[in-house]
Amino acid sequence: NVLSTEKEKSDLTPNKVNKFHKINLVSVETAKRIYDDNIALFIDARDQWEYADGHIFNSINIPEFSFSPYLPIVKSLDKNGYYVVYCSNKDCNLSRNLASQLQTLGFKNISVFSGGWETWVNANLPIFRK
């Protein structure tokens, strides 16, 4: 069934076609492998103040609340690149909303790190904090 939801994929292969805007969720273990192998660019969907306070090292910030397809940072991204979007924690929907908006623009390889910033920090993974 094309519309059925898939369980988390354990491999690192991004979705090639997101015709129905199915969001691929990745665990902290998978996110760490993607990060360590430099497979994807991480995108923080939280607001710029939360991002400034601390974020996944080398991630970029595209706040979901002010998203526009005309933002220079959005226009600069390769629609065929691989991106992992995250927000605060598993209860935060900013990352899923931003991922869906990017898919609507034609981005093909989008995953959501469902644990988000809190899980990343708790796992002692690389962060930037002022």
Secondary structure by P-SEA (a helix, b strand, c coil): cccccccccccccccccccccbbbbbcaaaaaaaaaaccbbbbbcccaaaaaacccccccccccccccccccccccccccbbbbbbccccccaaaaaaaaaaaaacccbbbbccccaaaaaaaccccccc
